[in-house]
């Protein structure tokens, strides 16, 4: 009995001692790991952090606020408590607002004196692209700063962000030859892109003497990247069109532009609030692509929405914005179309698009007088951002394919006499609505 009690007592003492020593063991393990990280971290990491710190110091000297944009580092910083500015490929992406970079030309001289070599990419300031005016002079859009070569080489890619009319941030497409080649490497700059204005906070990174700004809401910024691609209307092509056909500056045209922007702004407010992506469609998309403008004789505005995004909340929300319901054609399962009107009588048509197999989509049309149905087919497309009438809106990324499907190869020739039932290149007759269903499927107000 005594032996059993003694063994229990010894076991109890060992357990108590282990519990008491547990914090000490954790501390020793932490110190060991930290020391191991410092002494066994890849030499290229130590070198990269030193190079980045030296570069940041030059920015700090001239008061140029830069911020971290690199999706690889920001993704890692979301899951570790001690983030670093080390990447396996020695490549890091930082950002600067255009006005801060433009006002600090002397920083380049300092960087050259501190052993950095550089290569910069220029392009027109997108905020100065205006229909009817010459293309603006070029400004800096990207700069790459280099130190070292081979495995020890470090590349700092500085992306110049431009704040555009709607308050969002834009950067141009970067030279693909200067971006990392690994397909697994998350990177921005493969296309021009836009982001909601980025709120910034200062963060201290391991082994970096300077604090560095980075997105306060990192998750929101990272979620925008896959859907951030931006395309401008093709300005040089647009200039040729205007050289041939002129720009309508009549009072009626100016009024139409004003009303078209107003109704698009209201539609954007409603659909953005409902989290419904939409895009410029039909004649409005043609006007954007062909003229960077509305087609003033079209007398309506057209947008597209995926049918999966439809919600009955659209109509009451549009009515709250002062629009009136003009007609409802079709049903959710087939050829749905909503039409609203503003106070000036300008019509906004919302066409809902349906999938047709793996490679096509279509939207429907209805002739109210006869109940006849029509179908307009397009190759599948993805969506890109653009700026139109100073609004940030979406268009099909494959715009030329979309336009050609609808308007044929002569889309660049203005046509003032247009019949939506026969003129489109992709129109097909699609049967009739049963007469007994007309009261629910053909509603005109």
C-alpha positions in Angstrom: 0.0 0.0 0.0 2.8 2.3 0.9 4.5 1.7 -2.5 1.3 2.5 -4.4 0.9 5.7 -2.5 4.5 6.6 -3.2 4.2 6.0 -6.9 1.0 8.2 -7.0 2.8 10.9 -5.1 5.8 10.9 -7.5 3.4 11.0 -10.5 1.6 13.9 -9.0 4.9 15.8 -8.4 6.0 15.2 -12.0 2.7 16.5 -13.3 2.9 19.7 -11.1 6.5 20.3 -12.2 5.6 19.9 -15.8 2.8 22.4 -15.5 5.0 24.9 -13.7 7.8 24.5 -16.3 5.4 24.7 -19.4 5.6 28.5 -19.8 9.4 28.3 -19.5 9.5 25.5 -22.2 7.3 27.6 -24.5 9.6 30.6 -24.0 12.7 28.6 -24.7 11.1 27.1 -27.9 10.1 30.6 -29.0 13.6 32.0 -28.5 15.0 29.0 -30.3 12.7 29.4 -33.2 13.3 33.1 -33.4 17.1 32.6 -33.3 16.8 29.8 -35.8 14.8 32.1 -38.1 17.4 34.8 -37.8 20.4 32.6 -38.2 19.0 30.2 -40.8 16.7 32.5 -42.8 17.7 32.4 -46.5 20.5 34.8 -47.2 18.4 36.3 -50.0 15.7 37.2 -47.5 18.2 39.1 -45.4 19.6 40.8 -48.5 16.1 41.6 -49.8 15.0 43.2 -46.5 18.2 45.3 -46.4 17.6 46.5 -50.0 13.9 47.3 -49.5 14.8 49.2 -46.3 17.4 51.2 -48.1 14.9 52.0 -50.9 12.2 53.0 -48.4 14.6 55.3 -46.6 15.1 57.3 -49.8 11.3 57.6 -50.2 11.1 58.7 -46.5 13.8 61.4 -47.0 11.8 63.1 -49.7 8.4 62.5 -48.1 7.0 60.2 -50.7 4.4 57.9 -49.1 4.5 54.5 -50.6 2.3 51.5 -49.8 2.4 47.8 -50.1 0.4 46.3 -53.0 2.0 42.9 -53.4 -0.8 40.3 -53.1 1.7 37.5 -52.2 3.0 39.4 -49.2 -0.4 40.8 -48.1 -1.9 37.3 -48.3 0.8 36.0 -46.0 0.6 39.0 -43.7 -3.1 38.1 -43.1 -2.1 34.8 -41.5 1.1 35.5 -39.7 1.8 37.8 -36.7 5.3 38.8 -37.8 5.1 39.6 -41.5 8.2 40.0 -43.6 9.0 41.7 -46.9 10.7 38.6 -48.3 9.7 36.8 -51.4 11.4 33.7 -52.9 11.8 35.5 -56.3 13.1 38.8 -54.8 10.3 40.7 -56.4 8.0 43.1 -54.5 5.2 45.4 -55.6 4.7 48.8 -54.0 2.4 51.7 -54.9 2.4 55.5 -54.9 -0.2 58.0 -55.8 0.6 59.9 -59.0 0.5 63.4 -57.4 3.1 62.3 -54.8 5.4 60.8 -57.4 5.1 63.7 -59.8 6.0 66.2 -57.2 9.2 64.4 -56.1 11.5 64.0 -59.2 14.6 64.4 -57.1 14.1 61.0 -55.5 15.2 59.3 -58.7 18.6 61.1 -58.5 19.0 59.9 -54.9 18.2 56.3 -55.8 20.7 56.3 -58.6 23.4 57.5 -56.2 22.5 54.6 -53.9 23.3 52.0 -56.5 19.8 51.4 -57.7 19.3 51.0 -61.5 15.8 51.6 -62.8 13.5 51.2 -65.8 10.3 53.2 -66.1 7.2 52.8 -68.3 5.2 55.9 -69.4 1.8 56.4 -70.9 -0.9 59.1 -71.2 -2.6 60.3 -68.1 -6.1 58.7 -68.4 -7.8 61.6 -66.6 -6.9 63.9 -69.5 -8.3 61.7 -72.3 -11.2 63.7 -73.6 -13.3 63.1 -76.8 -12.3 65.6 -79.4 -9.0 66.7 -77.8 -5.5 65.5 -78.7 -3.9 62.7 -76.7 -2.2 64.1 -73.6 1.5 63.8 -73.0 2.9 60.7 -71.3 3.5 60.4 -67.5 5.2 57.7 -65.4 3.0 54.6 -64.8 5.4 52.0 -63.6 9.0 51.9 -62.4 11.2 48.9 -61.7 14.2 49.5 -59.4 17.0 46.9 -59.4 19.9 46.0 -57.1 22.0 42.9 -57.5 21.8 40.2 -60.1 20.9 36.5 -60.3 19.7 34.8 -57.1 20.8 37.9 -55.1 18.9 40.3 -57.3 16.0 42.4 -55.8 13.4 44.1 -57.9 11.1 46.7 -56.5 8.2 47.3 -58.8 6.6 50.7 -58.1 3.1 51.0 -59.4 1.8 54.6 -59.9 -1.9 54.9 -58.9 -4.1 57.6 -60.4 -7.2 58.8 -58.6 -10.0 59.0 -61.2 -13.1 61.1 -61.3 -15.3 58.7 -59.3 -12.8 58.5 -56.5 -11.4 55.1 -57.4 -7.8 54.2 -58.1 -6.4 53.1 -61.4 -3.1 51.7 -62.7 -2.1 50.9 -66.2 -1.0 47.5 -67.6 2.6 46.8 -67.0 5.2 45.6 -69.4 4.7 41.8 -69.3 8.4 41.2 -69.9 9.3 42.9 -66.6 6.8 41.0 -64.5 7.6 37.7 -62.7 7.2 34.7 -65.1 6.0 32.1 -62.6 2.3 31.3 -63.2 1.9 30.5 -59.4 3.1 34.0 -58.4 0.2 36.4 -57.5 1.0 39.7 -59.2 -0.9 42.8 -60.2 -0.1 44.7 -63.4 -0.9 42.0 -66.0 -3.8 44.3 -67.0 -4.9 47.8 -66.3 -7.0 47.7 -63.2 -9.2 49.7 -60.8 -9.8 49.5 -57.1 -12.0 51.3 -54.6 -10.0 54.0 -52.9 -7.6 52.2 -50.6 -7.5 53.3 -47.0 -4.0 52.9 -45.7 -2.4 52.1 -42.3 1.2 52.0 -41.1 2.6 48.6 -40.4 6.0 47.6 -39.0 7.6 44.6 -40.9 10.4 42.4 -39.5 13.9 43.7 -40.1 12.7 46.9 -41.9 13.7 50.1 -40.2 10.8 52.1 -41.7 7.1 51.6 -41.2 5.3 50.9 -44.4 1.7 51.8 -45.4 -0.5 49.0 -46.5 -4.3 48.5 -47.1 -6.2 48.8 -43.8 -8.8 46.3 -45.1 -6.4 43.8 -46.7 -9.2 41.3 -47.4 -11.3 43.8 -49.3 -8.3 44.8 -51.5 -7.3 41.2 -52.2 -10.9 40.2 -53.1 -11.0 43.0 -55.7 -7.9 41.8 -57.6 -9.5 39.0 -59.7 -12.3 41.3 -60.8 -10.3 44.6 -61.2 -9.5 44.5 -65.0 -10.1 47.8 -66.6 -10.3 48.7 -70.3 -10.6 52.2 -71.9 -12.5 52.8 -75.0 -10.0 52.5 -77.9 -9.0 56.2 -78.2 -7.0 56.1 -81.4 -9.8 54.3 -83.2 -12.4 56.7 -81.7 -10.3 59.7 -82.9 -10.5 58.3 -86.5 -14.2 57.8 -86.2 -14.7 61.4 -85.0 -12.4 62.7 -87.8 -14.7 61.0 -90.3 -18.1 61.7 -88.7 -17.6 64.6 -86.4 -19.0 65.1 -82.9 -22.6 66.2 -82.4 -22.6 69.3 -80.1 -26.1 70.4 -80.8 -28.3 71.4 -77.7 -30.3 68.2 -78.2 -27.2 66.1 -78.1 -25.9 67.8 -75.0 -29.2 67.3 -73.3 -29.3 63.6 -74.3 -25.8 63.1 -72.9 -26.8 64.7 -69.6 -30.0 62.6 -69.3 -28.1 59.4 -70.3 -25.6 60.0 -67.6 -28.3 60.8 -65.1 -30.3 57.6 -65.7 -27.1 55.4 -65.7 -26.1 57.0 -62.4 -29.4 56.1 -60.9 -29.3 52.6 -62.3 -25.8 52.2 -60.9 -26.8 53.4 -57.5 -29.7 50.8 -57.4 -27.9 47.8 -58.8 -24.7 48.4 -56.8 -26.8 48.6 -53.6 -28.4 45.3 -54.6 -25.0 43.8 -55.4 -26.1 43.1 -59.0 -23.3 43.4 -61.6 -24.4 45.0 -64.9 -22.8 46.1 -68.1 -23.3 48.5 -71.0 -25.2 46.6 -73.7 -26.6 47.0 -77.3 -26.4 50.6 -78.6 -24.9 52.0 -75.4 -22.0 49.6 -75.5 -21.6 50.3 -79.2 -21.4 54.1 -78.5 -18.8 53.5 -75.8 -16.6 51.4 -78.0 -17.0 53.3 -81.2 -17.2 56.9 -80.0 -16.4 57.0 -76.3 -19.8 58.6 -76.1 -23.5 57.8 -76.3 -25.2 57.5 -79.7 -27.3 60.6 -79.4 -29.9 59.5 -81.9 -30.5 56.2 -80.2 -32.8 57.8 -77.7 -32.5 55.1 -75.0 -29.9 53.5 -72.7 -29.3 49.8 -72.6 -27.7 47.6 -69.9 -27.4 43.8 -69.5 -27.7 41.7 -66.3 -27.2 38.0 -65.8 -30.6 36.4 -65.0 -29.0 34.7 -62.0 -28.7 38.1 -60.5 -32.3 39.0 -60.9 -34.3 40.0 -57.8 -37.9 41.4 -57.6 -36.3 44.2 -55.5 -35.0 45.9 -58.7 -38.3 47.5 -59.6 -39.3 49.1 -56.3 -35.7 50.3 -55.9 -35.8 51.9 -59.4 -39.1 53.6 -58.5 -37.6 55.0 -55.3 -34.9 56.7 -57.5 -37.7 58.6 -59.4 -37.9 56.3 -62.4 -41.2 55.0 -63.7 -41.9 51.5 -64.9 -42.6 51.5 -68.7 -42.9 47.8 -69.5 -42.2 44.3 -68.3 -41.8 41.6 -71.0 -41.3 37.9 -70.5 -40.6 36.0 -67.3 -37.6 35.0 -65.1 -37.4 31.7 -66.9 -37.5 33.2 -70.4 -36.7 36.5 -72.2 -37.1 38.8 -69.2 -36.8 42.5 -70.0 -37.5 45.5 -67.8 -37.9 49.1 -69.0 -37.9 52.3 -67.0 -38.2 56.0 -67.9 -37.0 59.2 -66.3 -38.7 62.5 -66.0 -37.5 63.6 -69.5 -38.9 60.5 -71.1 -35.5 58.8 -71.6 -35.9 55.0 -71.5 -33.6 52.6 -69.7 -33.8 49.0 -71.0 -32.5 46.2 -68.8 -31.9 43.0 -70.8 -31.5 39.8 -68.8 -29.0 37.3 -70.3 -29.4 33.5 -70.2 -26.8 30.8 -70.7 -27.0 28.7 -73.9 -24.6 25.7 -73.5 -21.0 26.2 -72.6 -20.1 28.8 -75.1 -23.0 31.2 -75.7 -25.4 33.5 -73.9 -28.6 35.2 -75.2 -31.1 37.8 -74.3 -34.7 38.0 -75.5 -37.0 40.6 -77.1 -40.8 40.8 -77.3 -43.1 42.6 -79.7 -45.9 43.8 -77.6 -48.4 44.1 -80.4 -48.1 40.5 -81.7 -46.6 38.6 -78.8 -43.7 37.6 -81.1 -40.4 36.6 -79.4 -36.9 37.3 -80.6 -33.5 36.0 -79.4 -30.1 37.6 -79.7 -27.1 35.3 -79.2 -23.5 36.2 -78.2 -20.3 34.3 -77.5 -19.8 34.1 -73.7 -17.8 37.0 -72.3 -16.3 38.2 -69.0 -16.7 41.7 -67.5 -14.2 44.5 -67.3 -14.4 47.9 -65.7 -14.4 51.1 -67.8 -15.1 54.8 -67.3 -18.0 56.2 -69.2 -19.6 59.6 -68.8 -17.3 59.9 -65.7 -19.0 56.8 -64.1 -17.2 53.5 -63.3 -19.2 50.9 -65.2 -18.7 47.5 -66.7 -18.5 46.4 -70.3 -17.8 43.0 -71.9 -14.1 42.5 -71.9 -14.4 40.9 -75.4 -16.0 44.0 -76.6 -15.3 43.7 -80.3 -16.8 40.2 -80.4 -19.8 41.4 -78.5 -20.3 44.4 -80.8 -19.8 42.4 -84.0 -22.3 39.8 -82.9 -24.9 42.4 -82.5 -24.0 44.9 -85.3 -22.0 42.8 -87.8 -18.6 43.7 -89.4 -19.8 47.2 -90.4 -20.4 48.3 -86.8 -18.2 51.3 -87.3 -20.6 52.8 -89.9 -23.3 54.9 -88.2 -26.9 53.7 -89.0 -29.7 56.0 -88.0 -32.6 53.8 -89.2 -32.5 50.8 -86.9 -35.2 48.1 -86.4 -34.6 46.0 -83.3 -36.6 43.1 -84.9 -34.7 42.8 -88.1 -31.5 45.0 -88.1 -29.3 43.2 -85.5 -26.8 40.7 -87.0 -27.6 38.1 -84.4 -31.5 38.3 -84.2 -33.5 35.1 -84.4 -37.2 34.6 -84.3 -38.1 32.6 -81.2 -41.8 31.8 -81.5 -44.8 33.5 -79.8 -46.1 34.0 -76.3 -49.4 32.2 -75.8 -52.2 34.7 -76.1 -53.8 33.6 -72.8 -50.5 34.5 -71.0 -50.1 38.0 -72.5 -51.6 39.8 -69.4 -48.7 38.4 -67.2 -45.9 38.3 -69.9 -46.6 41.6 -71.8 -47.1 44.4 -69.4 -47.1 47.9 -70.8 -47.6 50.9 -68.5 
